[in-house]
Amino acid sequence: MKRRPAAIAVLMAFLISFVPCCALAEAYAPVDHRLYPAPEGGYVGDTMPYVTEDGELELYYLYDTDHNGQGYHPIYRFTTDDLVGYEDDGMALNFGLMSDPDPALGTGSVLRDREGLYHLFYTGHNDTGNGGMGKECVMHATSPDRENWEKRPEDTFFAPDGYSRDDFRDPEVFWMEADGCYWMLIAAREQELGGVVAKYTSDDLKSWRFEGPIYAPRAQYMLECPDLFCMGDTWYMTYSWDCVTYYAIGESMNGPFAAPEDNILDGQGLMEGNGFVFYAAKTAEWNGNTYLCGWLGRAALSADSGIYQWAGNVINHQLVRHEDGTLGVTAPESFADYFTRDLPFQAEEAGATANIGANDISLSAKGEDIALADMGVRAPTMLFECDVELGPDGCAGFAFGGSEADAAWTALCLDAERNLLHYEGYELTELDDYPPMAVTRFDFSENALHHVTLVCENEIVVLYIDDEKALSSRIGHSTNGAHIGVFAEGCDAEFSHITIKTPE
């Protein structure tokens, strides 16, 4: 697209002078994070989901702070029965001494053995190198009740010959019925293959047999936090690197696994090392659904930059299996039982042409124009759904701003010209001046009409589209009394069947 300085100047003057009178919500006040929790005074790192015999989901995670000491990343735990409220259970397992293999803890997994004893396998990390054995190892703890864990140092083991001794982590352990034994998947690095998922097997969860790599795409330095699961008759493997969670599809539990052409379900940075949009996700099969449990990194650099640091808030997506075997994501189904209060539909034209109906808005922005409709103050937590129709070269989406305190609007974009979803804090008038930063790739050419859901809780805004993709963002510009609107840039766009719901 070309820059449009004349139109930008006109629009800026109009937006600054426009003070909307409609308001969907009461005065803005932040809410507790019920959907996307983080511990008080800390952040959620890599998650380790476990479904209990009582039907609850326990999310074990690496606890991170802004002031980690010599020892860091103890394992903490949240518990939920509906994904819309969590109990903070505090610390489950502490890190060790500098003389131990685990002054820092890394990702692992929890399971119950066939006799009823609980096992926590995790990564031990010690930068001193453990006397030459390597910085990282697999460690083991057990518990009769998941409340009191006892470390089993005698079960510790390090990387096999031919593998990096410093990159050997994230054990995922489970009973494989078809094989009649326990499996352990480990993120490892082989000298020739690079990052691989290594497979071990065991009969007793104490002695492990190395079976070699089960997945070696020769693509990433490491394949962190590997997980293996089945939906329908298809096997899938998730793994993470480059600040991104990926997936691959397998012909059987042993593979071979291959990544589809587009194997990213949530955001990524277009610049290397751009930030952790949705990372280290593992799955939980729970109440008939499969959930992808990860985290959105905490804000880095300036607010709304689209760049996120390691660790932040829990993000859970519900997985969808498509007919061709590829995966998609959507909002957890329990959110529909949480957002039950309908807000009245209101909107006002705030730039170019906006035709407003009962529950729909038609925008027309020809040439150098930007069309905008203001729907009033954004509720602190809400579920916004609509159908969106836009042309193959159009850019439309959701705008935040327009308050008395800050008249500028920023744009969460459905960018059909670039086939991207993106948000990076750019103002509506700056969309053509800078490249997208935090994005999700999405092919708009397949259909003209798309179903979009926004889930908002304080500054966290998660966009879902067509049960296919998500873009998780932190949009500070959507809080503190900011308004929400819809916009179109240089195109026509139709937003129909608009509903906005809040909790009772």
C-alpha positions as CSV (number, residue, x, y, z in Angstrom):
1,M,0.0,0.0,0.0
2,K,1.1,3.6,-0.6
3,R,1.3,6.1,2.2
4,R,-1.5,8.6,2.2
5,P,-0.3,11.8,4.1
6,A,-3.2,14.0,3.0
7,A,-5.9,11.6,4.1
8,I,-4.0,10.9,7.4
9,A,-3.9,14.6,8.2
10,V,-7.6,15.0,7.6
11,L,-8.5,11.9,9.6
12,M,-6.3,12.9,12.6
13,A,-7.9,16.2,12.8
14,F,-11.3,14.6,12.7
15,L,-10.5,11.9,15.3
16,I,-9.0,14.4,17.7
17,S,-12.0,16.6,17.6
18,F,-14.5,13.7,17.8
19,V,-15.8,12.9,21.4
20,P,-18.1,9.9,21.2
21,C,-21.2,9.9,23.3
22,C,-22.0,6.2,23.2
23,A,-20.7,3.8,25.8
24,L,-21.2,0.1,26.0
25,A,-19.7,-0.4,29.5
26,E,-19.6,1.4,32.8
27,A,-16.4,3.3,33.8
28,Y,-13.4,1.1,33.2
29,A,-12.0,-0.8,36.2
30,P,-9.5,-3.7,35.8
31,V,-10.7,-7.1,36.9
32,D,-8.9,-10.1,38.4
33,H,-7.5,-12.4,35.7
34,R,-10.0,-15.3,35.7
35,L,-9.3,-16.5,32.2
36,Y,-5.6,-15.8,31.9
37,P,-4.1,-16.1,35.3
38,A,-0.6,-15.2,36.6
39,P,0.6,-15.6,40.2
40,E,0.8,-12.5,42.4
41,G,4.2,-11.0,42.0
42,G,5.3,-13.4,39.3
43,Y,4.7,-14.9,35.9
44,V,3.7,-18.2,34.3
45,G,6.5,-20.0,32.4
46,D,6.2,-23.4,30.6
47,T,3.0,-25.2,31.6
48,M,2.7,-28.9,32.5
49,P,-1.1,-29.8,32.4
50,Y,-2.4,-32.8,34.3
51,V,-6.1,-33.9,34.5
52,T,-7.0,-35.3,37.9
53,E,-9.2,-38.3,38.6
54,D,-11.7,-35.8,40.0
55,G,-12.0,-34.1,36.6
56,E,-10.0,-31.0,37.4
57,L,-7.2,-29.5,35.4
58,E,-4.0,-28.8,37.2
59,L,-1.5,-26.5,35.4
60,Y,1.9,-27.0,36.8
61,Y,4.3,-24.2,35.6
62,L,7.7,-22.7,35.9
63,Y,7.4,-19.7,38.3
64,D,9.3,-16.7,37.0
65,T,10.0,-13.2,38.5
66,D,11.8,-10.0,37.6
67,H,14.3,-10.7,40.3
68,N,15.4,-14.3,39.9
69,G,18.3,-15.3,42.2
70,Q,21.0,-18.0,41.9
71,G,18.2,-20.6,42.1
72,Y,15.1,-20.0,40.0
73,H,12.0,-21.4,38.3
74,P,10.4,-23.5,41.1
75,I,7.4,-25.4,39.9
76,Y,4.0,-23.9,41.0
77,R,0.5,-24.9,40.3
78,F,-3.0,-23.6,39.3
79,T,-6.1,-25.7,39.5
80,T,-9.3,-25.1,37.6
81,D,-12.5,-27.0,36.8
82,D,-13.8,-24.7,34.0
83,L,-11.0,-22.5,32.6
84,V,-12.8,-19.4,33.9
85,G,-11.4,-19.4,37.5
86,Y,-8.2,-20.8,39.0
87,E,-7.0,-21.7,42.5
88,D,-3.4,-20.7,43.1
89,D,-2.0,-23.7,44.9
90,G,1.4,-22.2,45.3
91,M,4.7,-24.1,45.0
92,A,4.7,-27.8,44.2
93,L,8.5,-28.4,43.9
94,N,11.4,-26.1,44.8
95,F,14.8,-25.8,43.1
96,G,17.9,-27.4,44.7
97,L,21.2,-26.1,45.9
98,M,24.1,-25.0,43.7
99,S,25.7,-28.4,44.5
100,D,22.7,-30.2,43.1
101,P,21.8,-30.8,39.5
102,D,18.7,-28.6,39.8
103,P,19.4,-25.1,41.2
104,A,17.2,-24.2,38.3
105,L,14.2,-26.2,37.3
106,G,12.9,-26.8,33.7
107,T,9.8,-28.1,32.1
108,G,8.5,-31.6,32.7
109,S,5.3,-33.5,33.1
110,V,3.0,-35.2,35.8
111,L,1.4,-38.6,35.6
112,R,-0.1,-41.3,37.8
113,D,1.3,-44.8,37.6
114,R,-0.8,-47.9,37.4
115,E,-0.4,-48.4,41.2
116,G,-1.7,-44.9,42.0
117,L,1.7,-43.2,42.8
118,Y,2.2,-39.7,41.2
119,H,5.3,-38.9,39.3
120,L,6.8,-35.5,38.4
121,F,9.6,-35.7,35.8
122,Y,11.4,-32.4,35.2
123,T,14.6,-30.8,34.0
124,G,17.5,-30.1,36.2
125,H,19.7,-27.2,35.1
126,N,23.0,-26.2,36.6
127,D,25.3,-23.8,34.7
128,T,28.4,-25.3,36.4
129,G,28.0,-28.4,34.2
130,N,27.6,-31.0,37.0
131,G,31.3,-32.0,36.9
132,G,31.4,-32.5,33.2
133,M,28.2,-34.5,32.8
134,G,26.4,-31.6,31.3
135,K,24.3,-28.6,32.3
136,E,20.9,-30.3,31.9
137,C,19.5,-33.6,33.0
138,V,16.2,-35.4,33.5
139,M,15.1,-35.7,37.2
140,H,12.3,-37.4,39.1
141,A,10.0,-36.8,42.1
142,T,7.1,-38.8,43.5
143,S,4.1,-38.1,45.6
144,P,1.2,-40.0,47.1
145,D,-1.1,-37.0,46.9
146,R,0.4,-34.4,44.5
147,E,0.8,-32.1,47.6
148,N,4.1,-33.5,49.0
149,W,6.7,-34.3,46.5
150,E,10.0,-36.2,47.2
151,K,12.9,-35.9,44.8
152,R,14.5,-39.2,43.6
153,P,18.1,-38.2,42.8
154,E,19.1,-41.8,42.1
155,D,16.8,-41.7,39.0
156,T,18.6,-38.7,37.4
157,F,20.1,-39.3,34.0
158,F,22.0,-37.2,31.4
159,A,22.2,-37.1,27.6
160,P,23.4,-40.2,25.7
161,D,26.6,-40.2,23.6
162,G,26.4,-38.2,20.5
163,Y,23.9,-35.7,22.0
164,S,24.5,-32.2,23.5
165,R,25.1,-32.5,27.3
166,D,23.9,-28.9,27.8
167,D,20.6,-29.2,25.8
168,F,18.7,-32.2,27.2
169,R,15.4,-31.2,28.7
170,D,11.6,-31.1,29.0
171,P,10.6,-34.7,29.6
172,E,7.1,-35.6,28.7
173,V,6.1,-39.0,30.2
174,F,3.0,-41.1,29.7
175,W,1.7,-44.6,29.5
176,M,1.5,-45.9,25.9
177,E,-1.1,-48.6,26.0
178,A,-0.4,-49.9,22.5
179,D,3.3,-50.4,23.4
180,G,2.6,-51.7,26.9
181,C,5.2,-49.4,28.5
182,Y,5.9,-45.9,29.6
183,W,7.2,-43.4,27.0
184,M,9.4,-40.3,27.7
185,L,9.9,-37.7,25.0
186,I,12.8,-35.3,25.5
187,A,14.0,-32.2,23.7
188,A,17.5,-33.0,22.7
189,R,20.2,-31.9,20.3
190,E,22.0,-34.5,18.1
191,Q,25.4,-33.7,16.6
192,E,24.3,-34.3,13.0
193,L,20.5,-33.9,13.1
194,G,20.3,-30.7,15.3
195,G,17.2,-30.4,17.4
196,V,15.3,-33.6,17.8
197,V,12.6,-35.2,20.0
198,A,14.3,-38.2,21.6
199,K,12.3,-41.2,22.7
200,Y,12.9,-43.3,25.8
201,T,10.8,-46.3,27.2
202,S,10.5,-47.8,30.6
203,D,8.6,-50.5,32.4
204,D,9.0,-49.1,35.9
205,L,9.5,-45.3,35.6
206,K,13.0,-45.7,37.0
207,S,15.2,-47.4,34.3
208,W,14.9,-45.9,30.9
209,R,15.9,-47.3,27.4
210,F,17.0,-44.9,24.8
211,E,15.1,-45.6,21.5
212,G,16.6,-42.8,19.4
213,P,14.9,-39.7,17.8
214,I,11.2,-40.0,17.0
215,Y,11.2,-36.6,15.2
216,A,14.1,-34.9,13.6
217,P,13.0,-32.1,11.1
218,R,16.5,-30.6,10.8
219,A,14.9,-27.2,11.1
220,Q,15.4,-25.8,14.6
221,Y,18.2,-25.7,17.1
222,M,15.9,-27.4,19.7
223,L,12.4,-28.7,19.8
224,E,11.4,-27.7,23.3
225,C,8.5,-28.9,25.4
226,P,7.5,-31.8,23.0
227,D,4.1,-33.4,23.5
228,L,2.4,-36.3,21.6
229,F,-1.4,-36.8,21.4
230,C,-4.1,-38.3,19.2
231,M,-7.2,-36.7,17.8
232,G,-9.5,-39.0,15.8
233,D,-7.2,-41.4,14.0
234,T,-4.3,-38.9,13.6
235,W,-1.3,-38.4,15.8
236,Y,0.2,-35.0,16.5
237,M,3.3,-33.7,18.0
238,T,3.7,-30.1,19.4
239,Y,7.0,-28.5,20.1
240,S,8.4,-25.0,20.5
241,W,11.4,-22.8,19.4
242,D,12.0,-19.4,17.9
243,C,9.4,-18.0,20.4
244,V,6.8,-20.1,18.6
245,T,4.7,-23.2,19.3
246,Y,4.6,-25.6,16.2
247,Y,2.9,-28.9,15.4
248,A,3.6,-31.9,13.2
249,I,1.3,-34.6,11.9
250,G,2.1,-38.3,12.2
251,E,0.9,-41.5,10.5
252,S,1.2,-43.4,13.7
253,M,2.3,-43.0,17.3
254,N,5.9,-43.6,16.1
255,G,5.5,-41.3,13.1
256,P,6.9,-40.5,10.6
257,F,5.9,-36.9,11.6
258,A,5.8,-34.1,9.1
259,A,5.0,-30.4,9.5
260,P,2.1,-29.1,7.4
261,E,2.8,-26.1,5.2
262,D,1.4,-23.8,7.9
263,N,2.0,-25.4,11.4
264,I,1.7,-22.3,13.6
265,L,-1.7,-21.8,15.4
266,D,-1.1,-18.6,17.3
267,G,1.3,-15.6,16.9
268,Q,4.9,-15.3,15.9
269,G,7.3,-12.4,15.4
270,L,8.3,-11.6,11.8
271,M,11.7,-10.4,13.1
272,E,14.0,-13.0,14.6
273,G,13.7,-13.2,18.4
274,N,10.8,-10.8,18.2
275,G,9.1,-12.1,21.3
276,F,7.0,-14.9,23.0
277,V,3.5,-14.5,21.7
278,F,2.3,-18.1,22.5
279,Y,4.9,-20.5,23.7
280,A,5.8,-23.9,25.2
281,A,2.3,-25.2,24.8
282,K,1.4,-28.7,25.9
283,T,-2.0,-30.5,25.6
284,A,-4.6,-31.7,28.0
285,E,-7.4,-34.1,27.0
286,W,-10.2,-33.0,29.3
287,N,-14.0,-33.3,29.3
288,G,-14.1,-34.6,25.7
289,N,-11.9,-31.8,24.3
290,T,-8.2,-31.3,23.7
291,Y,-6.7,-28.0,25.0
292,L,-3.4,-26.5,24.0
293,C,-2.0,-24.9,27.2
294,G,0.7,-22.3,26.9
295,W,1.4,-18.7,27.9
296,L,1.6,-15.2,26.5
297,G,4.8,-13.4,27.4
298,R,4.9,-10.3,29.5
299,A,5.2,-6.9,27.9
300,A,8.7,-5.8,26.9
301,L,10.1,-2.6,25.6
302,S,7.3,-0.1,25.1
303,A,3.7,-1.0,25.7
304,D,1.8,-2.5,22.8
305,S,5.0,-3.1,20.9
306,G,4.1,-6.7,19.9
307,I,7.3,-7.8,21.6
308,Y,7.0,-10.0,24.7
309,Q,9.5,-11.4,27.2
310,W,9.7,-15.0,28.5
311,A,6.8,-15.9,30.9
312,G,3.6,-14.1,31.5
313,N,0.0,-15.3,31.7
314,V,-1.7,-18.6,31.0
315,I,-3.4,-18.9,27.6
316,N,-5.5,-22.0,26.8
317,H,-6.8,-22.7,23.3
318,Q,-9.3,-25.5,22.4
319,L,-8.0,-27.6,19.5
320,V,-10.1,-28.3,16.4
321,R,-9.3,-31.1,14.0
322,H,-10.2,-30.3,10.4
323,E,-11.2,-32.9,7.8
324,D,-7.8,-32.7,6.1
325,G,-6.1,-33.6,9.4
326,T,-4.7,-30.1,10.1
327,L,-5.4,-28.4,13.4
328,G,-7.1,-25.2,14.3
329,V,-7.9,-23.4,17.5
330,T,-11.0,-21.7,19.0
331,A,-12.0,-20.2,22.4
332,P,-12.6,-22.8,25.1
333,E,-16.3,-23.8,25.1
334,S,-16.7,-23.0,28.8
335,F,-16.3,-19.3,27.9
336,A,-19.9,-19.3,26.6
337,D,-21.2,-20.2,30.0
338,Y,-19.1,-17.4,31.6
339,F,-20.1,-14.5,29.2
340,T,-23.9,-14.5,29.5
341,R,-24.9,-10.9,29.9
342,D,-25.7,-9.2,26.6
343,L,-24.6,-5.6,26.2
344,P,-26.8,-3.3,24.0
345,F,-25.5,-2.7,20.5
346,Q,-24.5,0.9,19.9
347,A,-22.2,2.5,17.4
348,E,-21.5,5.9,15.9
349,E,-19.7,6.9,12.7
350,A,-16.3,8.3,13.5
351,G,-14.5,8.5,10.1
352,A,-15.4,8.1,6.4
353,T,-18.6,6.2,5.7
354,A,-20.2,3.9,8.3
355,N,-23.7,2.6,7.9
356,I,-25.0,1.2,11.2
357,G,-27.9,-1.3,11.4
358,A,-29.5,-3.3,14.2
359,N,-26.4,-5.5,14.9
360,D,-24.2,-4.7,11.9
361,I,-21.9,-2.1,10.6
362,S,-21.0,-1.5,6.9
363,L,-17.8,0.5,6.3
364,S,-16.7,2.0,3.1
365,A,-13.3,3.5,2.8
366,K,-12.4,4.3,-0.8
367,G,-9.0,5.3,-2.1
368,E,-7.2,7.0,0.7
369,D,-9.9,6.9,3.3
370,I,-10.2,5.1,6.7
371,A,-13.7,4.3,7.9
372,L,-14.3,3.9,11.6
373,A,-17.3,3.2,13.8
374,D,-17.1,3.8,17.5
375,M,-18.9,1.3,19.8
376,G,-18.2,2.9,23.1
377,V,-16.1,2.1,26.1
378,R,-14.6,-1.4,26.1
379,A,-15.7,-3.5,29.0
380,P,-12.7,-4.8,31.2
381,T,-13.7,-8.4,30.3
382,M,-15.9,-9.3,27.4
383,L,-16.6,-11.7,24.5
384,F,-17.1,-9.9,21.1
385,E,-18.3,-12.0,18.2
386,C,-19.2,-11.1,14.6
387,D,-19.0,-12.1,11.0
388,V,-16.6,-10.1,8.9
389,E,-16.6,-9.7,5.1
390,L,-13.8,-7.9,3.3
391,G,-12.2,-7.9,-0.1
392,P,-9.0,-9.8,-1.0
393,D,-6.8,-6.7,-0.8
394,G,-8.5,-5.1,2.1
395,C,-7.4,-4.3,5.7
396,A,-10.1,-4.1,8.3
397,G,-10.5,-5.1,12.0
398,F,-10.9,-3.7,15.5
399,A,-9.8,-0.3,16.8
400,F,-9.1,0.8,20.3
401,G,-8.8,4.4,21.5
402,G,-11.0,7.5,21.1
403,S,-11.2,8.3,24.8
404,E,-11.1,11.8,26.2
405,A,-7.7,10.9,27.7
406,D,-6.3,9.5,24.4
407,A,-8.0,10.2,21.1
408,A,-5.6,8.1,19.0
409,W,-6.9,4.7,17.7
410,T,-4.7,1.6,17.3
411,A,-5.6,-1.3,15.1
412,L,-6.0,-5.1,15.5
413,C,-5.9,-6.0,11.8
414,L,-7.5,-8.6,9.6
415,D,-5.0,-7.9,6.8
416,A,-6.2,-9.6,3.6
417,E,-3.6,-7.9,1.5
418,R,-0.7,-9.6,3.5
419,N,-2.8,-12.6,4.7
420,L,-2.0,-11.8,8.3
421,L,-3.6,-11.1,11.6
422,H,-1.5,-8.5,13.5
423,Y,-1.3,-6.0,16.3
424,E,1.7,-3.9,17.3
425,G,0.4,-0.6,18.7
426,Y,0.5,1.3,15.4
427,E,-2.1,4.0,15.1
428,L,-4.7,3.7,12.4
429,T,-3.0,6.5,10.5
430,E,0.4,4.7,10.7
431,L,-0.6,1.2,9.3
432,D,1.2,1.8,6.0
433,D,4.3,3.4,7.6
434,Y,5.7,0.3,9.4
435,P,5.8,-3.4,8.8
436,P,3.7,-5.8,11.0
437,M,5.5,-7.2,14.0
438,A,3.5,-9.8,16.0
439,V,1.4,-11.8,13.5
440,T,-0.5,-14.9,12.7
441,R,-0.6,-16.1,9.1
442,F,-4.1,-16.6,7.8
443,D,-5.3,-17.1,4.2
444,F,-8.1,-14.7,3.6
445,S,-8.5,-15.9,-0.1
446,E,-10.3,-19.1,0.8
447,N,-13.5,-17.3,1.8
448,A,-14.9,-13.8,1.8
449,L,-16.8,-14.2,5.1
450,H,-15.1,-15.0,8.3
451,H,-16.3,-15.6,11.9
452,V,-14.3,-13.7,14.4
453,T,-14.2,-13.9,18.2
454,L,-12.4,-11.5,20.5
455,V,-11.9,-12.5,24.2
456,C,-10.7,-9.6,26.3
457,E,-9.6,-9.5,29.9
458,N,-7.8,-6.3,30.9
459,E,-5.0,-5.8,28.5
460,I,-5.0,-9.3,27.1
461,V,-7.0,-9.6,23.8
462,V,-7.2,-13.0,22.0
463,L,-8.6,-13.0,18.5
464,Y,-9.9,-16.3,17.0
465,I,-10.9,-16.6,13.4
466,D,-12.9,-19.5,11.7
467,D,-11.8,-22.2,14.2
468,E,-8.4,-22.0,12.5
469,K,-6.1,-19.4,14.0
470,A,-5.6,-17.2,17.0
471,L,-3.6,-14.1,17.7
472,S,-2.9,-13.4,21.4
473,S,-1.9,-9.9,22.3
474,R,-1.4,-7.4,25.1
475,I,-3.2,-4.2,24.1
476,G,-2.8,-1.6,26.8
477,H,-4.4,0.9,24.5
478,S,-7.7,-1.0,24.9
479,T,-7.9,-0.4,28.6
480,N,-8.4,2.6,31.0
481,G,-11.6,3.8,29.4
482,A,-10.6,3.3,25.8
483,H,-13.3,2.7,23.3
484,I,-13.7,-0.3,21.0
485,G,-14.6,0.2,17.3
486,V,-14.3,-1.4,13.9
487,F,-12.5,0.0,11.0
488,A,-11.7,-0.4,7.3
489,E,-8.7,1.0,5.5
490,G,-9.1,1.7,1.8
491,C,-11.8,-1.0,1.3
492,D,-15.3,-2.0,2.0
493,A,-16.0,-4.2,5.0
494,E,-19.1,-5.6,6.6
495,F,-19.3,-6.5,10.3
496,S,-22.5,-8.4,10.9
497,H,-24.3,-10.4,13.7
498,I,-22.3,-8.4,16.3
499,T,-22.8,-9.5,19.9
500,I,-20.9,-8.4,23.0
501,K,-21.2,-10.3,26.2
502,T,-19.8,-9.8,29.7
503,P,-20.0,-12.0,32.8
504,E,-23.1,-11.6,35.0
